[in-house]
Amino acid sequence: MAVTGLTRNHLIELLQHPPKRQARQQQRHNSYAAATDAALQVIWEAQNYIGAERLQAVLWPTAQALERAGELTLTPQVRSDLQQLSVSTLYRHLRQQATPANRRRAAAARLNTLQRAVPARPIPWNTTEPGHLELDTVLHCGATTAGEYVLTVTLVDVATGWTQCRAILGRSALVMADALRALLHALPFTVREIHPDNGSEFFNDLVLRTLHECAPDVVLSRSRPAHPNDNRFVEQRNGGFVRAWLGDRRLDTVAQTRYLNALYSDWLCPYFNLIQPCMRQIDKQVLPPTPTHPLRVRRRHDTPTPPVLRLCATPALPEARRTALLEQRDRLNPLQLKRQIEAAIAHLFAYPAAVPGQPENVFETLAHPEHFPAACTALGIPYLENTTDPQRDAESSLKDDSLTPA
């Protein structure tokens, strides 16, 4: 009573019968027209339904690319709307996607001699020089790890987010060495450091010898045992890129391996590196506990940007290579490329599975069999004398003409 200045009976009446909000005389209208929502759905589909923060950073450039490709018709009103949509507005317009469940990791095995010779440390998160790469594998074994199955070898550049993937059949030293040779040749910048986890498929004589042949000045580091966050960038890419597209389906044949490699090199990796934006942490602050909040970490990220633009903003590329990458990006139709990826994945899943009791010839999956005597003998090709790449030709022949990117 002393605070409100109301009488006792009046306060009792208000508490027992709180006032109701009166209906609006004029309801609020939608701020954006249906044409803007329709254009937003097309742009979101072209970016594979990424989150609002990442989408907002490339909303207008993607709309322009789709308009040039004939996928969108932008009226002046839609142009104005797309250029002023905020992240919070996008959150209200876009549905959220579920993330794949994480799998429990097996206990770490005892380190071998080669592993112990490599320093265990993470690549600093604030590295700005391209060429410091995290390395990992993704298993496409389905519900069981029995028998041979396909794995994806993933390389991620810490500074730019540039990602290269290659499929292998089994996890022998030979197929791993061949995959790394192909991946390192595909990178547009100089490799300075490679950082795998402690898997024995990476730490053996053949793989290490291949690494030093392809990148003589490369520095090796590895994750600390029981510290999966030491490989945090590639672990995120395993879930948000490889698993997001391929799921948990089992792949276990030569044909599936070769077609998946064509899918990675021609469609999936260009789509991610040239089209999709990624976020990069620029600051991390540990906040001490307070009476109302526990100890927590506050992270700030920069503007979401495609890896190709991050790479071109560094001095790591010669001018000719930088121009070629940007021209390649400008020629792409994001929505058409995404549709081609979806069609190619459906085609991949249509391949029959391996027949029990009939082994697959892993030599037929190699990109550079001429570097391995056993593969040369099995395939009947000269050792280190054939300068052509029969695997690349074989992969190209597997692709349907209808799936060729525009």
C-alpha positions as CSV (number, residue, x, y, z in Angstrom):
1,M,0.0,0.0,0.0
2,A,2.8,2.4,0.9
3,V,4.6,1.7,-2.4
4,T,1.6,1.7,-4.8
5,G,-0.6,4.3,-3.1
6,L,-3.6,2.0,-3.6
7,T,-6.1,1.0,-0.9
8,R,-6.2,-2.5,0.6
9,N,-9.4,-3.5,-1.1
10,H,-8.2,-2.3,-4.5
11,L,-5.0,-4.3,-4.2
12,I,-7.0,-7.4,-3.2
13,E,-9.2,-7.0,-6.3
14,L,-6.2,-6.6,-8.6
15,L,-4.5,-9.7,-7.2
16,Q,-7.6,-11.8,-7.4
17,H,-8.6,-10.5,-10.9
18,P,-5.4,-9.3,-12.7
19,P,-6.1,-7.0,-15.6
20,K,-6.2,-8.6,-19.0
21,R,-4.3,-7.2,-22.0
22,Q,-6.7,-5.6,-24.5
23,A,-6.7,-6.9,-28.0
24,R,-4.8,-5.0,-30.6
25,Q,-6.9,-2.6,-32.6
26,Q,-4.7,-3.4,-35.6
27,Q,-2.7,-6.7,-35.9
28,R,1.0,-6.5,-36.9
29,H,1.7,-7.5,-40.5
30,N,4.5,-9.7,-41.7
31,S,7.6,-7.7,-42.2
32,Y,8.7,-9.8,-45.2
33,A,6.6,-10.8,-48.2
34,A,6.0,-14.4,-49.2
35,A,8.4,-13.9,-52.1
36,T,11.2,-13.2,-49.7
37,D,10.5,-16.4,-47.7
38,A,10.4,-18.4,-51.0
39,A,13.8,-16.9,-52.0
40,L,15.2,-17.6,-48.6
41,Q,14.2,-21.3,-48.8
42,V,16.0,-21.7,-52.1
43,I,19.2,-20.0,-50.7
44,W,19.0,-22.1,-47.6
45,E,18.7,-25.3,-49.7
46,A,21.7,-24.2,-51.8
47,Q,23.7,-23.9,-48.6
48,N,22.5,-27.3,-47.3
49,Y,20.4,-25.9,-44.5
50,I,23.3,-24.4,-42.4
51,G,22.6,-22.4,-39.3
52,A,21.4,-18.9,-39.3
53,E,24.7,-17.3,-38.2
54,R,26.6,-18.9,-41.1
55,L,23.8,-18.3,-43.6
56,Q,23.4,-14.6,-42.8
57,A,27.0,-14.0,-43.7
58,V,26.6,-15.3,-47.3
59,L,22.9,-14.7,-47.8
60,W,23.3,-12.0,-50.4
61,P,26.3,-13.4,-52.3
62,T,24.5,-16.7,-52.6
63,A,21.4,-15.0,-53.8
64,Q,23.4,-13.2,-56.5
65,A,25.0,-16.5,-57.6
66,L,21.7,-18.2,-57.9
67,E,20.2,-15.3,-59.8
68,R,23.1,-15.5,-62.3
69,A,22.5,-19.2,-62.6
70,G,18.8,-18.7,-63.3
71,E,17.7,-20.4,-60.1
72,L,16.2,-17.2,-58.6
73,T,14.3,-14.1,-59.8
74,L,14.9,-11.2,-57.4
75,T,12.5,-8.3,-57.4
76,P,13.6,-5.0,-55.9
77,Q,11.6,-5.7,-52.7
78,V,13.2,-9.2,-52.3
79,R,16.7,-7.7,-52.9
80,S,16.1,-5.1,-50.2
81,D,14.8,-7.7,-47.8
82,L,17.6,-10.2,-48.3
83,Q,20.2,-7.5,-47.6
84,Q,18.7,-6.5,-44.3
85,L,17.7,-9.8,-42.8
86,S,19.3,-10.2,-39.3
87,V,20.5,-13.4,-37.7
88,S,17.5,-13.3,-35.2
89,T,15.1,-13.0,-38.1
90,L,16.7,-15.9,-39.9
91,Y,16.4,-18.0,-36.7
92,R,12.6,-17.4,-36.7
93,H,12.3,-18.3,-40.4
94,L,14.6,-21.4,-40.5
95,R,14.1,-24.7,-38.8
96,Q,16.9,-26.2,-36.8
97,Q,18.8,-29.3,-37.8
98,A,19.6,-32.2,-35.5
99,T,23.3,-33.1,-35.2
100,P,24.5,-36.8,-35.5
101,A,25.0,-38.5,-32.2
102,N,28.6,-38.9,-31.1
103,R,30.1,-42.4,-30.8
104,R,32.0,-43.6,-27.8
105,R,35.7,-44.0,-28.5
106,A,37.6,-47.1,-27.7
107,A,40.4,-46.9,-25.1
108,A,43.8,-45.7,-26.4
109,A,46.2,-48.4,-27.4
110,R,49.9,-48.5,-26.3
111,L,52.0,-46.1,-28.3
112,N,54.6,-47.6,-30.7
113,T,58.1,-46.4,-31.3
114,L,57.2,-44.1,-34.2
115,Q,54.3,-42.5,-32.3
116,R,56.6,-41.8,-29.3
117,A,59.1,-40.0,-31.6
118,V,56.5,-37.4,-32.6
119,P,55.7,-34.6,-30.2
120,A,52.2,-34.6,-28.8
121,R,50.6,-31.2,-28.9
122,P,47.6,-29.5,-30.5
123,I,47.9,-27.0,-33.4
124,P,47.1,-23.6,-31.8
125,W,43.5,-22.6,-32.6
126,N,44.7,-19.0,-33.6
127,T,47.1,-20.2,-36.3
128,T,46.8,-17.8,-39.3
129,E,49.3,-19.4,-41.7
130,P,47.7,-22.0,-44.2
131,G,49.3,-25.4,-44.3
132,H,48.9,-26.6,-40.7
133,L,46.6,-29.6,-41.3
134,E,44.7,-32.0,-39.0
135,L,44.2,-35.6,-40.2
136,D,41.6,-38.2,-39.2
137,T,39.5,-41.0,-40.6
138,V,35.7,-41.7,-40.7
139,L,34.5,-45.3,-40.7
140,H,31.8,-46.3,-43.1
141,C,31.2,-49.7,-41.5
142,G,27.5,-49.5,-40.7
143,A,26.4,-51.4,-37.6
144,T,29.5,-53.7,-37.5
145,T,33.3,-53.3,-37.9
146,A,33.7,-56.9,-39.1
147,G,35.5,-57.4,-42.4
148,E,36.9,-54.7,-44.8
149,Y,35.0,-51.5,-45.3
150,V,35.5,-48.0,-46.7
151,L,37.0,-45.2,-44.6
152,T,37.2,-41.5,-45.5
153,V,40.6,-39.8,-44.8
154,T,40.0,-36.2,-44.0
155,L,42.5,-33.3,-44.0
156,V,41.5,-29.9,-42.6
157,D,43.5,-26.7,-42.7
158,V,43.3,-25.0,-39.3
159,A,43.8,-21.5,-40.6
160,T,41.3,-21.5,-43.5
161,G,39.0,-24.5,-43.0
162,W,40.0,-25.9,-46.4
163,T,39.0,-29.6,-46.5
164,Q,40.2,-32.5,-48.7
165,C,38.8,-36.0,-48.4
166,R,39.6,-39.4,-50.0
167,A,38.0,-42.8,-49.6
168,I,40.1,-45.9,-48.9
169,L,39.1,-49.6,-48.7
170,G,40.5,-51.0,-45.5
171,R,43.0,-49.3,-43.3
172,S,46.3,-50.9,-44.4
173,A,49.5,-48.9,-44.7
174,L,49.4,-49.1,-48.5
175,V,46.0,-47.6,-49.0
176,M,46.7,-44.9,-46.4
177,A,50.0,-44.0,-48.0
178,D,48.3,-43.8,-51.4
179,A,45.4,-41.6,-50.0
180,L,47.8,-39.2,-48.4
181,R,49.8,-38.9,-51.6
182,A,46.6,-38.0,-53.5
183,L,45.4,-35.6,-50.9
184,L,48.7,-33.7,-50.6
185,H,48.8,-33.3,-54.4
186,A,45.3,-31.9,-54.4
187,L,46.0,-29.1,-51.9
188,P,46.4,-25.7,-53.5
189,F,48.9,-24.5,-50.8
190,T,52.2,-25.7,-49.3
191,V,51.9,-28.3,-46.4
192,R,53.8,-27.2,-43.3
193,E,52.4,-29.5,-40.6
194,I,50.3,-32.6,-40.4
195,H,48.6,-33.5,-37.1
196,P,46.9,-36.9,-36.9
197,D,45.6,-38.7,-33.8
198,N,47.5,-41.7,-32.4
199,G,46.1,-44.3,-34.8
200,S,48.7,-46.9,-36.0
201,E,47.4,-46.5,-39.6
202,F,49.2,-43.1,-39.6
203,F,52.4,-44.1,-37.7
204,N,54.1,-46.8,-39.8
205,D,57.2,-46.8,-42.0
206,L,55.4,-46.7,-45.4
207,V,53.0,-43.8,-44.5
208,L,55.8,-41.7,-42.9
209,R,58.1,-42.3,-45.8
210,T,55.3,-41.2,-48.2
211,L,54.7,-38.1,-46.3
212,H,58.3,-37.0,-46.4
213,E,58.5,-37.8,-50.2
214,C,55.4,-35.6,-50.9
215,A,56.2,-32.9,-48.4
216,P,60.0,-33.0,-47.5
217,D,59.7,-30.1,-45.1
218,V,56.6,-31.2,-43.3
219,V,56.5,-31.2,-39.5
220,L,54.6,-34.0,-37.7
221,S,52.7,-33.6,-34.5
222,R,50.0,-35.8,-32.9
223,S,47.2,-35.6,-30.4
224,R,47.8,-36.3,-26.8
225,P,46.3,-39.6,-25.6
226,A,42.8,-39.3,-24.3
227,H,42.6,-35.7,-25.7
228,P,40.2,-35.8,-28.7
229,N,39.9,-32.0,-28.7
230,D,43.5,-31.8,-29.8
231,N,42.1,-32.7,-33.3
232,R,39.0,-30.6,-32.9
233,F,38.8,-29.1,-36.3
234,V,38.9,-32.3,-38.2
235,E,36.6,-34.0,-35.7
236,Q,34.0,-31.3,-36.3
237,R,34.4,-31.8,-40.1
238,N,33.9,-35.6,-39.7
239,G,30.5,-35.0,-38.2
240,G,29.3,-31.8,-39.9
241,F,30.6,-32.7,-43.4
242,V,31.3,-36.4,-44.0
243,R,28.6,-37.9,-41.7
244,A,26.1,-35.2,-42.6
245,W,26.2,-36.2,-46.2
246,L,26.9,-40.0,-46.0
247,G,25.3,-41.0,-42.7
248,D,26.1,-44.3,-41.1
249,R,25.5,-46.6,-44.1
250,R,28.1,-49.4,-44.7
251,L,30.3,-49.1,-47.8
252,D,32.6,-52.0,-48.6
253,T,33.3,-52.5,-52.3
254,V,35.9,-51.3,-54.8
255,A,33.1,-49.7,-57.0
256,Q,31.8,-47.7,-54.0
257,T,35.3,-46.6,-53.0
258,R,36.1,-45.3,-56.5
259,Y,32.8,-43.6,-57.0
260,L,33.0,-41.9,-53.6
261,N,36.4,-40.6,-54.5
262,A,34.9,-39.1,-57.7
263,L,32.2,-37.6,-55.5
264,Y,34.7,-36.0,-53.1
265,S,37.0,-34.6,-55.7
266,D,34.4,-33.3,-58.2
267,W,31.4,-32.2,-56.1
268,L,31.6,-32.4,-52.3
269,C,34.9,-30.8,-51.6
270,P,34.4,-28.0,-54.1
271,Y,30.9,-27.4,-52.7
272,F,32.3,-27.0,-49.2
273,N,35.5,-25.2,-50.0
274,L,34.1,-22.8,-52.6
275,I,30.4,-22.3,-51.5
276,Q,29.7,-23.0,-47.9
277,P,30.9,-20.5,-45.2
278,C,32.6,-21.7,-42.0
279,M,33.1,-19.9,-38.7
280,R,36.5,-19.4,-37.1
281,Q,37.2,-18.6,-33.5
282,I,39.0,-15.3,-33.0
283,D,39.0,-15.0,-29.2
284,K,38.6,-17.2,-26.1
285,Q,38.1,-15.8,-22.6
286,V,37.8,-17.9,-19.4
287,L,35.3,-16.2,-17.1
288,P,35.8,-16.9,-13.4
289,P,32.8,-18.2,-11.4
290,T,30.4,-15.7,-9.9
291,P,27.5,-16.1,-7.3
292,T,25.1,-16.6,-10.3
293,H,27.3,-18.3,-12.9
294,P,29.8,-21.2,-12.8
295,L,33.2,-21.1,-14.5
296,R,32.7,-20.8,-18.2
297,V,34.5,-20.0,-21.5
298,R,33.3,-17.2,-23.8
299,R,34.3,-17.6,-27.4
300,R,34.0,-15.1,-30.2
301,H,33.9,-16.0,-33.9
302,D,34.6,-14.0,-37.0
303,T,32.2,-13.4,-39.9
304,P,31.3,-16.8,-41.6
305,T,33.3,-17.0,-44.8
306,P,33.9,-19.8,-47.4
307,P,37.4,-21.4,-47.1
308,V,38.4,-20.2,-50.5
309,L,38.0,-16.6,-49.6
310,R,40.0,-17.1,-46.4
311,L,42.7,-18.8,-48.4
312,C,42.8,-16.1,-51.0
313,A,43.1,-13.4,-48.3
314,T,46.5,-14.9,-47.3
315,P,49.8,-14.6,-49.1
316,A,50.0,-18.4,-49.4
317,L,48.8,-18.6,-53.0
318,P,50.4,-17.2,-56.2
319,E,48.3,-14.7,-58.0
320,A,47.5,-17.0,-60.9
321,R,46.2,-19.7,-58.5
322,R,44.2,-17.2,-56.6
323,T,42.5,-15.9,-59.7
324,A,41.8,-19.5,-61.0
325,L,40.1,-20.4,-57.7
326,L,37.9,-17.3,-57.6
327,E,36.9,-17.8,-61.3
328,Q,36.0,-21.4,-60.5
329,R,33.8,-20.2,-57.6
330,D,32.0,-17.7,-59.8
331,R,31.2,-20.3,-62.4
332,L,29.4,-22.6,-59.9
333,N,25.7,-22.8,-59.5
334,P,25.3,-23.6,-55.7
335,L,21.8,-25.1,-56.0
336,Q,22.6,-27.1,-59.1
337,L,25.8,-28.4,-57.4
338,K,23.9,-29.5,-54.3
339,R,21.3,-31.3,-56.5
340,Q,24.1,-33.1,-58.3
341,I,25.6,-34.1,-54.9
342,E,22.3,-35.5,-53.7
343,A,21.9,-37.4,-57.0
344,A,25.4,-38.8,-56.8
345,I,25.0,-40.0,-53.2
346,A,21.8,-41.7,-54.2
347,H,23.7,-43.4,-57.1
348,L,26.5,-44.4,-54.6
349,F,24.0,-46.0,-52.3
350,A,22.5,-48.0,-55.2
351,Y,25.7,-50.0,-55.6
352,P,25.4,-53.6,-54.3
353,A,27.3,-54.5,-51.1
354,A,30.2,-56.8,-51.0
355,V,29.5,-60.5,-51.4
356,P,30.5,-62.5,-48.3
357,G,33.5,-64.7,-49.0
358,Q,34.6,-62.8,-52.1
359,P,37.5,-60.5,-51.3
360,E,37.7,-57.1,-53.0
361,N,40.9,-56.1,-54.8
362,V,42.1,-53.0,-53.0
363,F,44.8,-52.3,-55.6
364,E,42.0,-51.2,-57.9
365,T,41.2,-48.3,-55.6
366,L,44.6,-46.7,-55.6
367,A,45.2,-43.3,-57.1
368,H,49.0,-43.8,-57.7
369,P,49.6,-47.6,-57.9
370,E,52.8,-47.0,-59.8
371,H,54.5,-46.1,-56.5
372,F,53.9,-49.5,-54.9
373,P,55.5,-52.7,-56.2
374,A,52.8,-55.0,-55.0
375,A,50.1,-52.9,-56.8
376,C,52.2,-52.9,-60.0
377,T,52.5,-56.6,-59.9
378,A,48.7,-57.1,-59.3
379,L,47.6,-54.6,-61.9
380,G,50.3,-55.4,-64.5
381,I,51.7,-51.9,-64.7
382,P,55.4,-50.7,-64.6
383,Y,56.8,-49.7,-61.3
384,L,57.4,-45.9,-61.0
385,E,57.5,-45.5,-64.8
386,N,53.8,-44.9,-65.6
387,T,53.3,-41.1,-65.3
388,T,49.6,-41.3,-66.1
389,D,46.9,-41.6,-63.4
390,P,44.8,-44.6,-64.4
391,Q,42.7,-44.3,-61.2
392,R,41.6,-40.8,-62.0
393,D,40.5,-42.0,-65.5
394,A,38.7,-44.9,-64.0
395,E,36.8,-42.7,-61.5
396,S,35.8,-40.3,-64.2
397,S,34.4,-43.2,-66.3
398,L,32.2,-44.3,-63.3
399,K,30.3,-41.0,-63.2
400,D,27.0,-40.6,-65.0
401,D,27.0,-37.8,-67.7
402,S,23.8,-36.5,-66.0
403,L,25.8,-35.7,-62.9
404,T,28.5,-33.6,-64.5
405,P,28.6,-30.2,-62.7
406,A,27.5,-27.1,-64.7
